[in-house]
Amino acid sequence: MAGGIIGYTRPKICLYITALSAIGFLLSGPINSAFFLLAVAAYCFAGCVYSFNMLTDKEEDRANHSFNPISETAYGKAVPFAFFIIGSLLSFYASPFSFAIYLLACSLGVVYSALRLKKIFGVKNIYTVIVTSLVFFLGQSLHPITSQTAANALAVSLPVLIVSMLGDLRDHDGDRKAGVKTIPAALGYNVGKRVAYSLYGILSISIALFRVYYLAPILPFLLFSLNSLRAGDFKASQLFVLLGVMAVPLVMLWK
């Protein structure tokens, strides 16, 4: 039961989402007390939307052998609400603007899951970029948002798209049976794999081309991820990208 409860809260995904917000904050200024408020708020956002997603995606989770029975308990229904409330309080304490971004991100996450928008081709990818940018903006919400901020948000969304595509490749058969229109499910496994390889290349080139060198710590992890992808181990491949994203703010703090 404990393993199911821990898995239901998706700690790895929550930490990785938290890292996106931390990157946004650290690009704007040094660490202070607000950093921790916004980091925990970002964690709560991820906990809210991903646990809520488990409540709405039972059909494809069963098809992909990832169904968590906690989603059918009172605890499972309370978790998204608890995360939402805690994150709301923390983001509001940081600033009204932070709270507004938090509310928008959570609202988009709930609408995406509740309306089953992933059954519309391409929506998942667009949603991923938008929500990633909002989490990044949450980290920068105490500082002016400029055109450079928007460019950084797009750069950070690239590894997130890779993580999303790897999950889609892993679940392509179950998603297809459940009517979910991801790229691998709609256009085929091989097409999805080519898109994933393209995203690896785009991210690597973008770091040098657009001088977003703060993302460079991801690169060694991408090599391990690529190796796992070639071997068909999507879980390991995804984990390496997650670790790469989480390494970025740690390196920024170390410097």
PEVENRA-V989967 format. One record per residue. RES is the residue in three letters. PHI is phi in radians with two decimals (999 if undefined). PSI is psi in whole degrees, -180 to 180 (* if undefined). Layout:
res->[RES & RES]
phi->[PHI & PHI]
psi->[PSI & PSI]
This chain:
res->[MET & ALA & GLY & GLY & ILE & ILE & GLY & TYR & THR & ARG & PRO & LYS & ILE & CYS & LEU & TYR & ILE & THR & ALA & LEU & SER & ALA & ILE & GLY & PHE & LEU & LEU & SER & GLY & PRO & ILE & ASN & SER & ALA & PHE & PHE & LEU & LEU & ALA & VAL & ALA & ALA & TYR & CYS & PHE & ALA & GLY & CYS & VAL & TYR & SER & PHE & ASN & MET & LEU & THR & ASP & LYS & GLU & GLU & ASP & ARG & ALA & ASN & HIS & SER & PHE & ASN & PRO & ILE & SER & GLU & THR & ALA & TYR & GLY & LYS & ALA & VAL & PRO & PHE & ALA & PHE & PHE & ILE & ILE & GLY & SER & LEU & LEU & SER & PHE & TYR & ALA & SER & PRO & PHE & SER & PHE & ALA & ILE & TYR & LEU & LEU & ALA & CYS & SER & LEU & GLY & VAL & VAL & TYR & SER & ALA & LEU & ARG & LEU & LYS & LYS & ILE & PHE & GLY & VAL & LYS & ASN & ILE & TYR & THR & VAL & ILE & VAL & THR & SER & LEU & VAL & PHE & PHE & LEU & GLY & GLN & SER & LEU & HIS & PRO & ILE & THR & SER & GLN & THR & ALA & ALA & ASN & ALA & LEU & ALA & VAL & SER & LEU & PRO & VAL & LEU & ILE & VAL & SER & MET & LEU & GLY & ASP & LEU & ARG & ASP & HIS & ASP & GLY & ASP & ARG & LYS & ALA & GLY & VAL & LYS & THR & ILE & PRO & ALA & ALA & LEU & GLY & TYR & ASN & VAL & GLY & LYS & ARG & VAL & ALA & TYR & SER & LEU & TYR & GLY & ILE & LEU & SER & ILE & SER & ILE & ALA & LEU & PHE & ARG & VAL & TYR & TYR & LEU & ALA & PRO & ILE & LEU & PRO & PHE & LEU & LEU & PHE & SER & LEU & ASN & SER & LEU & ARG & ALA & GLY & ASP & PHE & LYS & ALA & SER & GLN & LEU & PHE & VAL & LEU & LEU & GLY & VAL & MET & ALA & VAL & PRO & LEU & VAL & MET & LEU & TRP & LYS]
phi->[999 & -1.07 & -1.07 & -1.16 & -1.15 & -1.09 & -1.10 & -1.14 & -1.47 & 0.89 & -1.06 & -1.10 & -1.13 & -1.10 & -1.16 & -1.18 & -1.14 & -1.04 & -1.06 & -1.10 & -1.16 & -1.09 & -1.06 & -1.03 & -1.14 & -1.23 & -1.25 & -1.69 & 3.12 & -1.27 & -1.20 & -2.63 & -1.10 & -1.12 & -0.98 & -1.26 & -1.05 & -1.28 & -1.12 & -1.20 & -1.09 & -1.11 & -1.06 & -1.15 & -1.00 & -1.09 & -1.07 & -1.13 & -1.29 & -1.34 & -1.25 & -1.13 & -1.06 & -1.17 & -1.25 & -1.73 & -1.87 & -1.11 & -1.09 & -1.27 & -1.13 & -1.15 & -1.13 & -1.68 & 1.02 & -2.15 & -1.16 & -1.96 & -1.10 & -1.03 & -1.13 & -1.78 & -1.86 & -1.10 & -1.05 & -1.04 & -1.33 & -1.45 & -1.01 & -1.02 & -1.15 & -1.11 & -1.05 & -1.07 & -1.12 & -1.09 & -1.11 & -1.09 & -1.10 & -1.18 & -1.19 & -1.16 & -1.13 & -1.17 & -3.10 & -1.04 & -1.17 & -1.04 & -1.08 & -1.11 & -1.14 & -1.05 & -1.07 & -1.10 & -1.09 & -1.12 & -1.09 & -1.11 & -1.13 & -1.20 & -1.10 & -1.01 & -1.34 & -1.12 & -1.59 & 0.98 & -1.20 & -1.18 & -1.42 & -1.77 & -1.03 & 1.57 & -1.14 & -1.03 & -1.18 & -1.15 & -1.03 & -1.03 & -1.14 & -1.12 & -1.21 & -1.02 & -1.09 & -1.13 & -1.13 & -1.09 & -1.12 & -1.01 & -1.14 & -1.71 & -1.18 & -1.61 & -2.26 & -1.06 & -1.65 & -2.04 & -1.11 & -1.18 & -1.06 & -1.10 & -1.12 & -1.13 & -1.09 & -1.15 & -1.10 & -1.18 & -1.24 & -1.12 & -1.10 & -1.17 & -1.10 & -1.11 & -1.02 & -1.10 & -1.16 & -1.12 & -1.13 & -1.16 & -1.14 & -1.09 & -1.81 & -1.06 & -1.21 & -1.15 & -1.09 & -1.09 & -1.15 & -1.52 & 1.43 & -1.43 & -1.72 & -1.34 & -1.06 & -1.12 & -1.24 & -1.52 & -1.89 & 1.97 & -1.03 & -1.14 & -1.11 & -1.05 & -1.17 & -1.14 & -1.10 & -1.07 & -1.05 & -1.10 & -1.14 & -1.03 & -1.14 & -1.09 & -1.10 & -1.08 & -1.20 & -1.10 & -1.01 & -1.42 & -1.15 & -1.78 & 1.00 & -1.63 & -1.18 & -1.11 & -1.52 & -0.99 & -1.03 & -1.23 & -0.98 & -1.05 & -1.19 & -1.11 & -1.10 & -1.15 & -1.13 & -1.07 & -1.08 & -1.19 & -1.11 & -1.07 & -1.44 & 1.41 & -1.66 & -1.23 & -1.12 & -1.17 & -1.05 & -1.15 & -1.07 & -1.12 & -1.19 & -0.99 & -1.13 & -1.10 & -1.11 & -1.19 & -1.25 & -1.03 & -1.14 & -1.13 & -1.16 & -1.08 & -1.19 & -1.12 & -1.28]
psi->[-42 & -42 & -38 & -40 & -46 & -44 & -33 & -32 & -5 & 59 & -38 & -46 & -41 & -41 & -38 & -40 & -39 & -38 & -35 & -43 & -40 & -39 & -45 & -43 & -47 & -23 & -20 & -26 & 180 & 163 & 140 & -170 & -32 & -29 & -45 & -36 & -48 & -32 & -45 & -36 & -41 & -41 & -43 & -37 & -50 & -43 & -39 & -55 & -34 & -36 & -35 & -37 & -35 & -27 & -30 & -18 & 34 & -35 & -53 & -28 & -40 & -41 & -32 & 9 & 35 & 16 & 134 & 116 & -15 & -27 & -16 & 11 & 167 & -36 & -46 & -37 & -25 & -27 & -50 & -40 & -42 & -45 & -44 & -46 & -47 & -46 & -37 & -46 & -44 & -44 & -36 & -38 & -34 & -50 & 155 & -36 & -41 & -43 & -41 & -42 & -43 & -46 & -43 & -45 & -45 & -40 & -44 & -39 & -42 & -43 & -43 & -45 & -45 & -37 & 3 & 45 & -16 & -10 & -3 & 124 & 131 & -19 & -39 & -42 & -41 & -44 & -42 & -46 & -45 & -48 & -38 & -45 & -40 & -40 & -40 & -44 & -32 & -42 & -30 & 8 & -15 & 4 & 159 & 137 & 121 & -179 & -32 & -35 & -44 & -40 & -41 & -38 & -41 & -39 & -42 & -26 & -19 & -51 & -29 & -40 & -37 & -47 & -43 & -44 & -38 & -39 & -38 & -38 & -41 & -38 & 14 & -37 & -48 & -39 & -41 & -43 & -33 & -1 & 16 & 129 & 59 & 169 & -49 & -37 & -37 & -39 & -9 & 152 & -45 & -38 & -45 & -39 & -39 & -39 & -42 & -47 & -39 & -40 & -37 & -46 & -43 & -42 & -47 & -44 & -40 & -36 & -42 & -43 & -42 & 7 & 38 & 65 & -17 & -19 & -3 & -33 & -17 & -31 & -47 & -36 & -32 & -35 & -45 & -37 & -43 & -42 & -41 & -37 & -43 & -32 & -5 & 14 & 86 & -32 & -47 & -41 & -43 & -42 & -40 & -38 & -42 & -46 & -37 & -44 & -43 & -25 & -28 & -55 & -29 & -41 & -40 & -40 & -39 & -36 & *]
